[in-house]
């Protein structure tokens, strides 16, 4: 009897433990979105290749590093649309609703549902329910130690990229049966393509979500976001592409957020949020509230005093001189754009940086500088027009960091010293900052210090390298050198002491080589190298980027700050080169509208936006004012990025050679002169071939001309004597590359072909040619040319 009681007690205890374990396993085991994985292996997907799996794992790792789980919870649902419905089987998007899990505890990952209705059925505040016959695609990040053997073998065999320290994504599709049992299957190849596109897109756009503090219930602990929609172009890896390299991926919150493509040559296709334009029957105007002395009418460009000017009563963004101009502009263009402008104006409060204790508006730059007692001092001289007569980069310097910062107090400017005691896990690593508040705290700077206005340039570069560009961040973490092509420098040429701060923020990791290229680089500084800190060096190159790029080291990233892409025609060739190089490129501009225009220019050049227009956390806190617009405007206010044609890199020299080839025909006193000019590039020389047909006896003269902008080689004809002087002379002028050996220019004429050789220097170091040392003319003794092509010596 006693034995029977013991046996019965053990049976009851076993059943109790089994029940407890079952409940534990149901909540934390292999339920949807939870547990160590179902045992599904991607190697078993029909038609998959190891390269395909590696691409999926790389995208998963990039998403894990961007850490959306800091803010996203299971209650946040996102809509996703990849390409067109016709791109998918059944002409339907496979899993258009997404939910992130693990933000409030448990395994980290996300679930994808067939519809928003399915998502709501399966979601409670802290767990995922089992609902019969609903299918969910799960991506969870699991520790290798708890994964199923099949996945472990696949990871080791393919050497797949880890997410975080030792986590790997587990991807499967789960369905709950009517009896409550979970059944798993491997995803299909098509479903994996869809997951890949979503992971790439959400990595880029989740940081754009704006918190809606007014719309959230006061009792709710869940962060509420404003309605959101953004489209980015995601590049398919070669093994995933199906006839096209890029696909447009739209992410929206909530999923039901409607998406309408706005067709406008001047507006972004996906602004922050849309607002319907006002009806004409409620058309009103409003007086401008501004301290600016004069404004400019958007319609007629007339200058008008601020007190007499008007602005649109709906968006408050556009300035007019009179109601007549306002009504005319409304009918012609503004009616279709008013809603977009209104959405941009609604960001005024968000963009204003109220943490600082100095004037945050610079209607008149001189007055703003005077109010801070830094006018005409140090690096601040480039912030107004008083030194516009002095070329960029050549401001006279007295010396010393204190003088460079205009004599600010010691607690108001960053000292040229490393940051102390900044180690992570005992290892030195780059300091990652989220905005000015963290930086000022780190440097113990007074919030009355205006140095953020100048530091905006170097810290924007650092933000791009460490937060936006995954490739450069990885290089820095590995202690490698990152090469930046910095396009169109102007004022920053005088702010080199501020760029030393990048080296201190690296905190012992990696090096940065910045190559600044632009027409505003002074001639006597072109080719120079400056080691502004132990980890940052800067090369200055004068010239147009697409013409000088052949001599530059290949970049890891391209940067153009306050670029005004729609304002300069010379950007066309530069963007063609950016597209050919296939490296990440990032652009900033002062207002959201300028960035919207930049998006149109980039798309027109065949480039794909992979980082949407977002506020730059290191924009200048000082608001600037466009004379004809009230749109929020700050130096480096917004940033957008692209990846060119990643994976299809083109040799820079081949690109330049192709661009320089030209063919033209002209008529010369009754005979046809065919001039076929071809530039071909080699390591040391740049030969130029010119065919001259139909010339009377002439002497060819070569003139090397050095102007402030560039060097030119002029080929022209001269009469051998008075009797052979032509009725018209012939002259061709060719722009030479930035680095040539002037003394080594030579020419030879053989079989009707003139060959001019312009050697490069043996080293790539820049040099300066004093115009006083260059002869006015270089004559090459090729004799005179007859009609039969013989050489008369």
Steps between C-alpha positions, in 0.01 A plus 500: 500500500781730592680424172187564297465846656858588406448389139174693476670812640775476239248470219313809621828694533613396150168608349520832682856566377405396149210745505723780628766423242236491226372845600856632512576347161180646353595852606877494455565193288421456135188713476471760224784747540635328812744226586819357353360428154288235336778299340424633154815546292541738207719242331179303440332782305442391143726680252705689762875552470761572770550852355128567543517391866805718564316806362205434731732465801684823411171688482392345832826605665463856370147518643614364836776762521255782428310384813136594429400316820601805704165660412285248314262273689252226402220757501659688209390366164670593174380464147754393240468505124780363281476598136172431320238233575572346160858426615371227733319173444125540506561872432489560874755617756599193713520651852401870492468550879794491743530496878824530701534281807748492788509873569340441840674172582533156346663397176580777252355483150196584290188331369349549155127443447276452199286795611456757775189310617711188559760706687242647739347159568835355608629792705458576866701751700788267585449176309409351166184289504438181314207545267401198286573509127691833503843482341786720620853534365743537793853639513659461844859563606621202699822416683693231318517297823120449506443446129402173339787286361388549140537877525831470683641280224382745233660797680837327538498362147427836334687723750193725529517850646400528863251756627642662810747280689379148420138526390364367173158541337264205495240531225195279470125509438271385783133402487279409794264212436141481628622277784749768613807317370769703324628380166804647328629515146792656321430829322495500124759674284248773416419557866870536579534765229212688662657471848836618365349813342311583821809461721707727276224763491410505870870530589500832315167647599406396856707786644281747308196421719391804700341467842145630524481636854160662455326203343593239762261417787640628828465158664684318221858383551535424130676768299273638230635610164363749253354357177801412292578392146831485319627335183860396440669316216649166601758332281452133432814287527580340162366164616164657594451736205236416245568727207543818707762606752291717733156474652298773672403401854236703685474475879201659673365538852220416554473235225182658364682830434420585138781567257469733204788577270513876454604596148684829526831616362580692815362295786613183665301191409476411867495805726468471875122486482238628261254777555225578254538841331239758600196565290484827312188604689701517822798670336656748741828681550697596808757757598853375542632493854875543464783715623661498156524844342408398146341196338462395138178419317490138381297597194665814362832512696418850618672604823258613767535599864406221741220702659333548160543145372239224503517124534257222410239478775486119474862389504669826612803393294501722193563877487318749271513871442125533440172308488512517121826304486368262762185415305689464175755269659219295658340438162826419322694277743439552869155339513653156440791559738335672794432177689861386467628837623258487791631159605855634489407809699350278770854386581601845626457407864675167458802645319557792738774422752389662820777363718740778406528834680610716207288664224375225269409714199738678262292736287813713471818298547710803597255606771478145632880477525519844662250392766743223597810724473659276234447715189815523283681255728667166433307240303180705543617740229372252244148518647423842347584686180754738654788278384348395167795666324733244657506162317379195690776339701715813510368690800796651683570302816676638808547155648368308795171320555370777726541753218347260243184482711479879516624543856217306664539406864668167574173328592343612171720330240633142465863459600732301274509214749377138490199391700602338825372172644288411200535124466236240423561163664858610559555549127542835327227560241346795316274721709145477368293813553131561435502881500640826628390449859719191537793672330484812717480281812795293382713812441362680808412797281271779607165501319562868434783403265414540128773260379236253375447734205851422370532149643190403302720417200753264662243336729264443208784317323559295815128425533493372143804277555387349831120499484383503139766310306532144624806429283706791637389428857628145467833625363544735795409229750771282345752782528525557123530823302191653341547712187242775446454700182365831630345697213467876464673633813471873564492644851624175650837568337544760775362272774771234506558538877138386550557184291760386754204410723424202274833346600420533871157341449667201333642430846786282382316314220584535133613800299325738262647636178288785364560610140331837448440568130346814355553808283523724808817335631775765459759422235790531740336248740408243234694179551595575858444258787421608851518268800249685716516228766669166556204319345371747242681633195360720228604530134390809306447475125388783277278410207180332390447166669438292188817639343725456802367167628739296285792614716331448836505191722182295466241612757307298755235772520418827321369802691360835381374740767247778426525376144218685315483226238235683301701823490815408305515337157848363577343240732392300194844358423579446869182295549582289195832418663334429837268259323793325333707470817223319687602618848272655766439872450330739742373852440373768734309818434349779700126437460273205440389651170859529374548134589177415318639675193828312549306170498360591158848583369642173634215293360540681168865392494392138545599483866288332766430655840584246769503735800187718502499872575532530878588782741871503574557483878818704448342777294597850602269628775497843333203545268565678172241677287435473131374838374196347328417212738422435866588129483720386791856535376823406675853433379514122437134489604404175328692200372427242230710220358543250220715206402555577132504183295645289780674191372558651153810707562661667203867584465533874550759535227280323247211728591707818462648380172152442362383841612792676333455340158342741254439540128429827323504637144542860396531688172828682430516729194341258257672182616379263771711471811426173677631512854482166676625545853550195716644494852631169626636466851806306606697483822748773420395684182189642342543483120266708286449418132367755254437436128523812284372461145464766233733764643705732284871530599489616858710494816347350813558684825438360846424736786476389862263729685461492879193683623365533850268204442697253290778431252429502128691388194425714193578370151478763229612552139727775373603592147854404400527830311272780383414327170359195675307677774153337513184702486409357840721358771428178687528458876398224738521534878519188719467489877782299655482285814601655826842330528737506204871536439517832311865465398439161346239602237607381154346453155562292186329495158487171311280390209253782543464445872622751755590337831536726805633337815427662837681298767379457852743545788660182633329556835145602568592784727341829409699803402448862423605662173578867533358671188815712489707186433288381207611622153234677302552265205650159444586446135548146378700460183268290289549724200223591262230268373401476139177372353661167423591447863879515442717662760703797380789548737 
